[in-house]
Amino acid sequence: MLGSYNKSIFAQSTERKPQDPRARQTVAQAIAELNRRLHQSGTGLAYHNGMLQRATDTLAEDRVATPFWEVTASRGWNTVDSDMKEACDRADRLESEAGNYAMRALESAIKLVSDKAGASTGNERGAANYIDNLLSERSGRMIQRWEGDALKALFRDLRNPMSHGGGAVAPVPLTPAQTTWIIESCMSWIKSLASRV
């Protein structure tokens, strides 16, 4: 999650994947080696999908970030990838909109998974309707009720207050720790949902 990035460069890097399995393996090994060296030298950085990002929590890096970026490197996940990169970039600059971009990435992922499961009807009005799709028979009940409730709570309690005008009541700003939690939670949900299609 480090510094600004040039979106056109990153769009190119995520769209041009080697087709040869040996070339993909070579690239994956080179990235793994780069990340090992970044970790060993104590930089606090990791490289994923054309972006250097802060990586101060080894467990979160291994179990959340790395698998998340592998999912979004796949074809069709460009919007999710772009929004999450924006979230990480804004979080590094301590900008308040970082959580919104992570939530946008999560909403896009939910829509993609609903579409891939054949559960979308075309009548959805928001994230809650797409979450209901994942709970439905049409999707094969991809998620359980408690998962649907947890996802809806993220949108109801985080995204909506952050992204809609509060009128006379200004939204409470998020701390850097809360922003990191939102980003990592969205990454974890996206990784989990993508594994179910």
MARBA-3410 file (N, C-alpha, C, O; in Angstrom, 1 decimal):
197
0.8,-1.2,0.0,0.0,0.0,0.0,0.9,1.2,0.0,0.7,2.1,0.9 ~ 1.8,1.4,-0.9,2.7,2.5,-0.9,2.6,3.4,-2.0,2.6,3.0,-3.2 ~ 2.4,4.7,-1.7,2.4,5.8,-2.6,1.5,5.7,-3.8,0.7,4.8,-3.9 ~ 1.6,6.7,-4.7,0.8,6.8,-5.8,1.2,5.8,-6.9,2.3,5.3,-6.9 ~ 0.3,5.5,-7.8,0.6,4.6,-8.8,0.0,5.1,-10.1,-1.0,5.8,-10.1
0.5,4.7,-11.2,0.0,5.1,-12.5,-0.9,4.0,-13.0,-0.5,2.9,-13.2 ~ -2.2,4.3,-13.0,-3.3,3.3,-13.3,-3.1,2.7,-14.7,-3.4,1.5,-14.8 ~ -2.6,3.4,-15.7,-2.4,2.7,-17.0,-1.3,1.7,-16.9,-1.4,0.7,-17.6 ~ -0.3,2.0,-16.2,0.8,1.0,-16.0,0.3,-0.3,-15.3,0.6,-1.4,-15.8 ~ -0.5,-0.1,-14.3,-1.0,-1.2,-13.5,-2.1,-2.0,-14.3,-2.2,-3.2,-14.2
-2.9,-1.3,-15.1,-3.8,-2.0,-15.9,-3.1,-2.9,-16.9,-3.5,-4.0,-17.2 ~ -2.0,-2.4,-17.5,-1.2,-3.2,-18.4,-0.6,-4.4,-17.7,-0.6,-5.5,-18.2 ~ -0.1,-4.2,-16.5,0.6,-5.3,-15.8,-0.4,-6.4,-15.4,0.0,-7.6,-15.4 ~ -1.7,-6.1,-15.1,-2.6,-7.1,-14.7,-3.3,-7.7,-15.9,-3.8,-8.8,-15.8 ~ -3.2,-7.1,-17.1,-3.9,-7.6,-18.3,-2.9,-8.5,-19.1,-3.4,-9.4,-19.8
-1.6,-8.3,-19.0,-0.7,-9.0,-19.8,0.0,-10.1,-19.0,1.1,-9.9,-18.5 ~ -0.7,-11.2,-18.9,-0.2,-12.3,-18.2,0.4,-13.3,-19.2,-0.1,-13.6,-20.2 ~ 1.6,-13.9,-18.8,2.1,-14.9,-19.7,1.1,-16.1,-19.9,0.6,-16.6,-18.9 ~ 1.0,-16.5,-21.1,0.1,-17.6,-21.4,0.7,-19.0,-21.1,0.0,-19.9,-20.7 ~ 2.0,-19.1,-21.3,2.7,-20.3,-21.1,2.8,-20.6,-19.6,3.2,-19.8,-18.9
2.4,-21.8,-19.2,2.4,-22.1,-17.8,3.8,-22.0,-17.2,4.0,-21.6,-16.0 ~ 4.9,-22.4,-18.0,6.2,-22.2,-17.5,6.6,-20.8,-17.2,7.3,-20.4,-16.3 ~ 6.1,-19.9,-18.1,6.4,-18.5,-18.0,5.7,-17.9,-16.7,6.2,-17.1,-16.0 ~ 4.4,-18.4,-16.5,3.7,-17.9,-15.3,4.4,-18.4,-14.1,4.5,-17.6,-13.1 ~ 4.9,-19.6,-14.1,5.6,-20.1,-12.9,6.9,-19.4,-12.7,7.2,-19.1,-11.5
7.6,-19.0,-13.7,8.8,-18.2,-13.6,8.6,-16.9,-13.0,9.3,-16.4,-12.1 ~ 7.5,-16.2,-13.5,7.1,-14.9,-13.0,6.7,-15.0,-11.5,7.2,-14.2,-10.7 ~ 5.9,-16.0,-11.2,5.5,-16.2,-9.8,6.7,-16.5,-8.9,6.8,-16.0,-7.7 ~ 7.7,-17.3,-9.3,8.9,-17.5,-8.5,9.7,-16.2,-8.4,10.2,-16.0,-7.3 ~ 9.8,-15.4,-9.4,10.5,-14.2,-9.3,9.9,-13.2,-8.3,10.6,-12.5,-7.6
8.5,-13.2,-8.3,7.8,-12.3,-7.4,8.0,-12.8,-6.0,8.2,-12.0,-5.1 ~ 7.9,-14.1,-5.8,8.1,-14.7,-4.5,9.5,-14.4,-3.9,9.7,-14.0,-2.8 ~ 10.5,-14.5,-4.8,11.9,-14.1,-4.4,12.0,-12.7,-4.1,12.7,-12.3,-3.1 ~ 11.4,-11.8,-4.9,11.4,-10.4,-4.6,10.8,-10.1,-3.2,11.4,-9.4,-2.4 ~ 9.7,-10.7,-3.0,9.0,-10.5,-1.7,9.8,-11.1,-0.5,9.8,-10.5,0.6
10.5,-12.2,-0.7,11.4,-12.7,0.3,12.5,-11.7,0.7,12.8,-11.5,1.8 ~ 13.1,-11.2,-0.4,14.2,-10.2,-0.2,13.7,-8.9,0.4,14.4,-8.3,1.3 ~ 12.5,-8.4,0.0,12.0,-7.2,0.7,11.7,-7.5,2.1,12.0,-6.6,3.0 ~ 11.2,-8.7,2.5,11.0,-9.0,3.9,12.3,-9.1,4.7,12.4,-8.6,5.8 ~ 13.2,-9.9,4.1,14.5,-10.1,4.8,15.3,-8.8,5.0,16.0,-8.7,6.0
15.1,-7.8,4.1,15.8,-6.6,4.3,15.1,-5.6,5.2,15.6,-4.5,5.4 ~ 13.9,-6.0,5.7,13.2,-5.2,6.6,12.6,-3.9,6.0,12.4,-3.0,6.7 ~ 12.2,-4.0,4.8,11.6,-2.8,4.1,10.2,-2.6,4.6,9.7,-1.4,4.5 ~ 9.5,-3.6,5.0,8.1,-3.5,5.3,7.2,-3.4,4.1,6.1,-2.8,4.2 ~ 7.7,-3.9,2.9,7.0,-3.8,1.7,6.8,-5.2,1.1,7.5,-6.1,1.4
5.8,-5.2,0.2,5.6,-6.5,-0.6,5.1,-6.0,-1.9,4.5,-4.9,-2.1 ~ 5.3,-6.9,-2.9,4.9,-6.6,-4.3,3.7,-7.5,-4.7,3.9,-8.7,-4.6 ~ 2.6,-6.9,-5.2,1.5,-7.7,-5.7,0.9,-6.9,-6.8,0.6,-5.7,-6.8 ~ 0.6,-7.6,-7.9,-0.1,-7.1,-9.1,0.4,-5.7,-9.5,-0.4,-4.8,-9.8 ~ 1.7,-5.6,-9.6,2.2,-4.4,-10.1,2.3,-3.2,-9.1,2.5,-2.1,-9.5
2.2,-3.5,-7.8,2.1,-2.5,-6.8,2.9,-2.9,-5.6,2.8,-4.0,-5.1 ~ 3.8,-1.9,-5.1,4.4,-2.1,-3.8,3.5,-1.6,-2.8,2.9,-0.6,-2.9 ~ 3.3,-2.4,-1.7,2.4,-2.0,-0.6,3.1,-2.3,0.7,4.0,-3.1,0.8 ~ 2.6,-1.6,1.7,3.1,-1.9,3.0,2.7,-3.3,3.5,1.6,-3.7,3.2 ~ 3.7,-3.9,4.1,3.4,-5.3,4.6,4.1,-5.5,5.9,5.1,-6.1,6.0
3.5,-4.9,7.0,4.1,-5.0,8.3,3.6,-6.2,9.1,4.2,-6.5,10.1 ~ 2.5,-6.8,8.7,1.9,-8.0,9.4,2.1,-9.2,8.5,1.4,-9.4,7.5 ~ 3.1,-10.0,8.9,3.4,-11.2,8.1,2.2,-12.2,7.9,2.0,-12.7,6.8 ~ 1.5,-12.4,9.0,0.4,-13.3,8.9,-0.7,-12.8,8.0,-1.2,-13.5,7.2 ~ -1.0,-11.5,8.1,-2.0,-10.9,7.2,-1.5,-10.9,5.7,-2.3,-11.2,4.8
-0.3,-10.7,5.6,0.3,-10.8,4.2,0.2,-12.2,3.6,-0.2,-12.3,2.5 ~ 0.5,-13.2,4.4,0.5,-14.6,3.9,-0.9,-15.1,3.7,-1.2,-15.8,2.7 ~ -1.8,-14.8,4.6,-3.1,-15.4,4.6,-4.2,-14.6,3.9,-5.2,-15.1,3.5 ~ -4.0,-13.2,3.8,-5.0,-12.4,3.3,-4.5,-11.7,2.0,-5.1,-11.9,0.9 ~ -3.5,-10.9,2.1,-3.1,-10.1,0.9,-2.6,-10.9,-0.3,-3.1,-10.7,-1.4
-1.7,-11.8,0.0,-1.2,-12.6,-1.2,-2.3,-13.3,-1.9,-2.3,-13.3,-3.1 ~ -3.1,-14.1,-1.2,-4.2,-14.8,-1.9,-5.2,-13.9,-2.5,-5.7,-14.2,-3.6 ~ -5.4,-12.7,-1.9,-6.4,-11.7,-2.5,-5.8,-11.3,-3.8,-6.5,-11.2,-4.8 ~ -4.5,-10.8,-3.9,-4.0,-10.3,-5.1,-3.9,-11.4,-6.2,-4.0,-11.1,-7.4 ~ -3.7,-12.7,-5.8,-3.8,-13.7,-6.8,-5.1,-13.9,-7.4,-5.2,-14.1,-8.6
-6.2,-13.7,-6.6,-7.6,-13.8,-7.2,-7.8,-12.6,-8.1,-8.3,-12.8,-9.2 ~ -7.4,-11.4,-7.7,-7.7,-10.2,-8.6,-6.8,-10.1,-9.8,-7.1,-9.3,-10.7 ~ -5.8,-10.9,-9.8,-4.9,-11.0,-11.1,-5.6,-11.7,-12.2,-5.2,-11.6,-13.3 ~ -6.7,-12.5,-11.8,-7.4,-13.2,-12.8,-8.2,-12.3,-13.7,-8.6,-11.2,-13.3 ~ -8.5,-12.8,-14.9,-9.3,-12.1,-15.8,-10.7,-11.8,-15.3,-11.3,-12.7,-14.7
-11.2,-10.6,-15.5,-12.6,-10.3,-15.1,-12.6,-9.6,-13.7,-13.7,-9.1,-13.3 ~ -11.5,-9.5,-13.0,-11.5,-8.9,-11.7,-10.8,-7.5,-11.7,-10.4,-7.1,-10.6 ~ -10.7,-6.9,-12.9,-10.0,-5.6,-13.0,-10.6,-4.5,-12.1,-9.8,-3.8,-11.5 ~ -11.9,-4.4,-12.0,-12.5,-3.4,-11.2,-12.2,-3.6,-9.7,-11.9,-2.6,-9.0 ~ -12.3,-4.8,-9.3,-11.9,-5.1,-7.9,-10.5,-4.8,-7.6,-10.2,-4.2,-6.6
-9.6,-5.2,-8.5,-8.2,-5.0,-8.4,-7.9,-3.5,-8.3,-7.2,-3.0,-7.5 ~ -8.5,-2.7,-9.3,-8.3,-1.3,-9.3,-8.8,-0.5,-8.1,-8.1,0.3,-7.5 ~ -10.0,-0.9,-7.6,-10.5,-0.2,-6.4,-9.7,-0.5,-5.2,-9.5,0.3,-4.3 ~ -9.2,-1.8,-5.1,-8.5,-2.1,-3.9,-7.1,-1.4,-3.9,-6.6,-1.0,-2.9 ~ -6.5,-1.3,-5.1,-5.2,-0.6,-5.2,-5.4,0.9,-4.8,-4.6,1.4,-4.1
-6.6,1.4,-5.2,-6.9,2.8,-4.8,-7.1,2.9,-3.3,-6.6,3.9,-2.7 ~ -7.7,1.9,-2.7,-7.9,1.9,-1.3,-6.6,1.9,-0.5,-6.3,2.6,0.4 ~ -5.7,1.0,-1.0,-4.4,0.9,-0.4,-3.6,2.2,-0.6,-2.9,2.6,0.4 ~ -3.6,2.7,-1.7,-2.9,4.0,-2.0,-3.4,5.1,-1.1,-2.6,5.8,-0.5 ~ -4.7,5.2,-1.0,-5.3,6.3,-0.1,-5.0,6.0,1.3,-4.8,7.0,2.1
-5.0,4.8,1.7,-4.7,4.5,3.1,-3.2,4.9,3.5,-3.0,5.4,4.6 ~ -2.3,4.7,2.5,-0.9,5.1,2.7,-0.8,6.6,2.9,0.1,7.1,3.6 ~ -1.7,7.3,2.3,-1.7,8.8,2.4,-2.6,9.3,3.5,-2.8,10.5,3.6 ~ -3.1,8.3,4.3,-4.0,8.6,5.4,-5.3,9.4,5.0,-5.7,10.3,5.7 ~ -5.8,9.1,3.8,-7.0,9.8,3.3,-8.2,9.0,3.7,-8.2,7.8,3.8
-9.3,9.8,4.0,-10.5,9.2,4.6,-11.2,8.3,3.6,-12.0,7.5,4.1 ~ -11.0,8.5,2.4,-11.8,7.7,1.4,-11.3,6.3,1.2,-11.9,5.5,0.4 ~ -10.2,5.9,1.8,-9.6,4.6,1.6,-10.6,3.5,1.9,-10.7,2.5,1.1 ~ -11.4,3.5,3.0,-12.3,2.5,3.3,-13.4,2.4,2.2,-13.9,1.3,1.9 ~ -13.9,3.5,1.7,-14.9,3.5,0.6,-14.4,2.7,-0.6,-15.2,1.9,-1.1
-13.2,2.9,-1.0,-12.7,2.1,-2.1,-12.6,0.6,-1.8,-12.8,-0.2,-2.7 ~ -12.2,0.3,-0.6,-12.2,-1.2,-0.3,-13.6,-1.7,-0.3,-13.8,-2.9,-0.8 ~ -14.6,-1.0,0.2,-16.0,-1.4,0.1,-16.5,-1.5,-1.3,-17.3,-2.4,-1.6 ~ -16.1,-0.6,-2.1,-16.4,-0.7,-3.6,-15.9,-2.0,-4.2,-16.6,-2.6,-5.0 ~ -14.6,-2.3,-3.8,-14.1,-3.5,-4.3,-14.9,-4.7,-3.9,-15.1,-5.7,-4.7
-15.3,-4.7,-2.6,-16.1,-5.8,-2.1,-17.4,-5.9,-2.8,-17.8,-7.0,-3.2 ~ -18.1,-4.8,-3.0,-19.4,-4.8,-3.7,-19.2,-5.3,-5.1,-20.0,-6.1,-5.6 ~ -18.2,-4.9,-5.8,-17.9,-5.4,-7.2,-17.7,-6.9,-7.1,-18.2,-7.7,-8.0 ~ -17.0,-7.4,-6.2,-16.7,-8.9,-6.1,-18.0,-9.6,-5.8,-18.2,-10.7,-6.4 ~ -18.9,-9.1,-4.9,-20.1,-9.8,-4.6,-21.0,-9.8,-5.9,-21.6,-10.9,-6.2
-21.0,-8.8,-6.7,-21.7,-8.8,-8.0,-21.2,-9.8,-8.9,-21.9,-10.5,-9.6 ~ -19.8,-9.8,-9.0,-19.2,-10.8,-9.9,-19.5,-12.2,-9.5,-19.9,-13.1,-10.4 ~ -19.4,-12.5,-8.3,-19.7,-13.9,-7.8,-21.2,-14.2,-8.0,-21.5,-15.3,-8.4 ~ -22.1,-13.3,-7.8,-23.5,-13.5,-8.0,-23.8,-13.8,-9.5,-24.5,-14.7,-9.8 ~ -23.1,-13.0,-10.4,-23.3,-13.2,-11.8,-22.7,-14.6,-12.2,-23.3,-15.3,-13.0
-21.5,-14.9,-11.7,-20.9,-16.2,-12.1,-21.7,-17.4,-11.6,-21.7,-18.5,-12.2 ~ -22.4,-17.2,-10.5,-23.2,-18.3,-9.9,-24.6,-18.4,-10.6,-25.3,-19.3,-10.4 ~ -24.9,-17.4,-11.5,-26.1,-17.4,-12.2,-27.3,-17.0,-11.3,-28.4,-17.4,-11.6 ~ -27.0,-16.3,-10.2,-28.0,-15.9,-9.3,-28.5,-14.5,-9.5,-29.6,-14.1,-8.9 ~ -27.9,-13.7,-10.3,-28.3,-12.3,-10.5,-29.6,-12.3,-11.4,-29.7,-13.1,-12.3
-30.5,-11.4,-11.0,-31.8,-11.3,-11.7,-31.9,-10.1,-12.6,-32.7,-10.1,-13.6 ~ -31.1,-9.1,-12.4,-31.2,-7.9,-13.1,-32.1,-6.9,-12.4,-32.2,-5.7,-12.9 ~ -32.7,-7.3,-11.3,-33.6,-6.3,-10.6,-32.9,-5.9,-9.3,-33.6,-5.2,-8.5 ~ -31.6,-6.2,-9.1,-31.0,-5.8,-7.9,-30.8,-4.3,-7.8,-30.5,-3.6,-8.8 ~ -30.9,-3.7,-6.6,-30.8,-2.3,-6.4,-29.6,-1.9,-5.6,-29.3,-0.7,-5.5
-28.9,-2.9,-5.0,-27.7,-2.5,-4.2,-27.1,-3.8,-3.7,-27.5,-4.9,-4.0 ~ -26.1,-3.6,-2.9,-25.3,-4.7,-2.3,-26.1,-5.7,-1.6,-25.9,-6.9,-1.7 ~ -27.1,-5.2,-0.8,-28.0,-6.2,0.0,-28.7,-7.2,-0.9,-28.8,-8.3,-0.6 ~ -29.1,-6.7,-2.1,-29.8,-7.6,-3.0,-28.9,-8.6,-3.6,-29.3,-9.8,-3.7 ~ -27.7,-8.3,-3.9,-26.7,-9.2,-4.4,-26.3,-10.2,-3.3,-26.0,-11.4,-3.6
-26.2,-9.7,-2.1,-25.9,-10.6,-0.9,-27.1,-11.7,-0.8,-26.8,-12.8,-0.6 ~ -28.3,-11.2,-1.0,-29.4,-12.1,-0.9,-29.3,-13.1,-2.0,-29.7,-14.3,-1.9 ~ -28.8,-12.7,-3.2,-28.6,-13.7,-4.3,-27.7,-14.8,-3.8,-27.9,-16.0,-4.2 ~ -26.6,-14.5,-3.1,-25.7,-15.5,-2.7,-26.3,-16.4,-1.6,-25.8,-17.6,-1.4 ~ -27.3,-16.0,-0.9,-28.1,-16.8,0.0,-29.1,-17.7,-0.6,-29.6,-18.6,0.0
-29.5,-17.4,-1.9,-30.6,-18.0,-2.5,-30.3,-19.4,-3.1,-29.1,-19.8,-3.2 ~ -31.4,-20.1,-3.4,-31.3,-21.4,-4.0,-30.6,-21.3,-5.4,-29.9,-22.2,-5.8 ~ -30.9,-20.1,-6.1,-30.3,-19.9,-7.4,-28.8,-20.1,-7.4,-28.2,-20.5,-8.4 ~ -28.2,-19.6,-6.3,-26.7,-19.7,-6.3,-26.2,-21.0,-5.6,-25.0,-21.2,-5.5 ~ -27.2,-21.8,-5.2,-26.8,-23.0,-4.4,-26.4,-22.7,-3.0,-25.6,-23.4,-2.3
-27.0,-21.6,-2.5,-26.7,-21.1,-1.1,-25.2,-21.0,-0.9,-24.6,-21.7,-0.1 ~ -24.6,-20.1,-1.7,-23.1,-20.0,-1.6,-22.6,-19.5,-0.3,-21.5,-19.8,0.2 ~ -23.5,-18.8,0.5,-23.1,-18.3,1.8,-24.2,-18.7,2.8,-25.4,-18.9,2.4 ~ -23.9,-18.7,4.0,-24.8,-19.0,5.1,-25.5,-17.7,5.6,-24.9,-16.6,5.3 ~ -26.5,-17.8,6.3,-27.3,-16.7,6.8,-26.3,-15.8,7.6,-26.4,-14.5,7.4
-25.5,-16.3,8.5,-24.7,-15.5,9.4,-23.6,-14.7,8.5,-23.3,-13.6,8.8 ~ -23.2,-15.3,7.4,-22.3,-14.6,6.5,-23.0,-13.5,5.8,-22.4,-12.4,5.7 ~ -24.2,-13.7,5.4,-25.0,-12.7,4.7,-25.2,-11.5,5.7,-25.2,-10.3,5.3 ~ -25.5,-11.8,7.0,-25.8,-10.8,8.0,-24.5,-10.0,8.2,-24.5,-8.8,8.3 ~ -23.3,-10.7,8.2,-22.1,-10.0,8.5,-21.7,-9.1,7.3,-21.3,-7.9,7.5
-22.0,-9.6,6.1,-21.7,-8.7,4.9,-22.6,-7.5,4.9,-22.2,-6.4,4.6 ~ -23.9,-7.7,5.1,-24.9,-6.6,5.1,-24.5,-5.6,6.2,-24.6,-4.4,6.0 ~ -24.0,-6.0,7.3,-23.6,-5.1,8.4,-22.4,-4.2,8.0,-22.4,-3.1,8.3 ~ -21.5,-4.8,7.2,-20.4,-4.0,6.7,-20.9,-2.8,5.8,-20.5,-1.7,5.9 ~ -21.9,-3.2,4.9,-22.4,-2.1,4.1,-23.3,-1.1,4.9,-23.2,0.1,4.7
-24.1,-1.6,5.7,-25.0,-0.8,6.5,-24.2,0.1,7.5,-24.5,1.3,7.6 ~ -23.3,-0.5,8.2,-22.6,0.3,9.3,-21.3,1.0,8.9,-20.9,1.9,9.6 ~ -20.7,0.6,7.8,-19.5,1.2,7.3,-19.7,2.0,6.0,-19.5,3.2,6.0 ~ -20.0,1.3,5.0,-20.0,1.9,3.7,-21.1,3.0,3.6,-20.8,4.1,3.1 ~ -22.3,2.7,4.0,-23.3,3.7,3.8,-23.1,5.0,4.6,-23.2,6.1,4.0
-22.7,5.0,5.9,-22.4,6.2,6.6,-21.2,7.0,6.0,-21.1,8.2,6.0 ~ -20.2,6.2,5.4,-19.0,6.8,4.9,-19.3,7.5,3.5,-18.7,8.5,3.2 ~ -20.2,6.9,2.8,-20.3,7.3,1.4,-21.5,8.2,1.1,-21.7,8.8,0.0 ~ -22.5,8.3,2.1,-23.6,9.1,1.9,-23.5,10.3,2.8,-22.9,10.3,3.8 ~ -24.1,11.4,2.3,-24.1,12.6,3.1,-24.8,12.5,4.4,-25.8,11.9,4.5
-24.1,13.0,5.5,-24.6,12.9,6.8,-25.5,14.0,7.3,-26.0,14.0,8.4 ~ -25.7,15.0,6.4,-26.6,16.1,6.8,-25.8,17.0,7.8,-24.7,17.3,7.6 ~ -26.5,17.2,8.9,-25.9,18.1,10.0,-24.9,17.3,10.8,-24.1,17.9,11.5 ~ -24.9,16.0,10.7,-24.0,15.1,11.5,-22.9,14.6,10.6,-23.1,13.8,9.8 ~ -21.7,15.1,10.9,-20.5,14.7,10.1,-20.1,13.3,10.5,-20.2,12.9,11.7
-19.7,12.4,9.5,-19.3,11.1,9.9,-18.0,11.1,10.7,-17.2,12.0,10.6 ~ -17.9,10.2,11.7,-16.8,10.1,12.5,-15.6,9.6,11.7,-15.7,8.5,11.0 ~ -14.5,10.3,11.7,-13.3,9.8,10.9,-12.8,8.5,11.4,-12.8,8.2,12.6 ~ -12.3,7.7,10.5,-11.7,6.4,10.8,-10.2,6.6,11.2,-9.5,7.5,10.7 ~ -9.8,5.8,12.1,-8.4,5.8,12.5,-7.6,5.0,11.5,-8.2,4.2,10.7
-6.3,5.1,11.4,-5.5,4.3,10.5,-5.7,2.8,10.7,-5.8,2.0,9.8 ~ -5.8,2.4,12.0,-6.1,1.0,12.4,-7.4,0.5,11.8,-7.5,-0.6,11.4 ~ -8.4,1.3,12.0,-9.8,1.0,11.5,-9.8,0.9,9.9,-10.4,0.0,9.4 ~ -9.1,1.8,9.3,-9.0,1.7,7.8,-8.3,0.4,7.4,-8.7,-0.2,6.5 ~ -7.2,0.1,8.1,-6.5,-1.2,7.7,-7.4,-2.4,7.9,-7.4,-3.3,7.1
-8.2,-2.4,9.0,-9.1,-3.5,9.3,-10.1,-3.6,8.2,-10.4,-4.7,7.7 ~ -10.7,-2.4,7.7,-11.7,-2.5,6.6,-11.0,-3.1,5.4,-11.6,-4.0,4.7 ~ -9.9,-2.6,5.0,-9.2,-3.1,3.8,-8.9,-4.6,3.9,-9.2,-5.3,3.0 ~ -8.4,-5.0,5.0,-8.0,-6.4,5.2,-9.3,-7.3,5.2,-9.3,-8.4,4.7 ~ -10.4,-6.8,5.9,-11.6,-7.5,5.9,-12.2,-7.7,4.6,-12.7,-8.8,4.2
-12.2,-6.6,3.8,-12.7,-6.7,2.4,-11.9,-7.7,1.6,-12.5,-8.5,0.8 ~ -10.6,-7.6,1.7,-9.7,-8.6,1.0,-10.1,-10.0,1.4,-10.2,-10.9,0.5 ~ -10.2,-10.2,2.6,-10.5,-11.6,3.1,-11.9,-12.1,2.6,-12.0,-13.2,2.2 ~ -12.9,-11.2,2.6,-14.2,-11.6,2.1,-14.1,-11.9,0.6,-14.7,-12.9,0.1 ~ -13.4,-11.0,-0.1,-13.3,-11.2,-1.6,-12.6,-12.6,-1.9,-13.1,-13.4,-2.7
-11.5,-12.8,-1.2,-10.8,-14.1,-1.4,-11.7,-15.3,-1.1,-11.7,-16.3,-1.8 ~ -12.5,-15.2,0.0,-13.4,-16.3,0.4,-14.5,-16.5,-0.6,-14.8,-17.6,-1.0 ~ -15.1,-15.4,-1.0,-16.2,-15.5,-2.0,-15.7,-16.0,-3.4,-16.4,-16.9,-4.0 ~ -14.6,-15.6,-3.8,-14.1,-16.0,-5.1,-13.7,-17.5,-5.1,-13.8,-18.2,-6.1 ~ -13.4,-18.0,-3.9,-13.0,-19.5,-3.8,-14.3,-20.4,-4.0,-14.2,-21.6,-4.1
-15.5,-19.8,-3.9,-16.7,-20.6,-3.9,-17.3,-20.7,-5.3,-18.3,-21.4,-5.5 ~ -16.8,-20.0,-6.3,-17.4,-20.1,-7.7,-16.5,-21.0,-8.5,-16.8,-21.3,-9.7
END
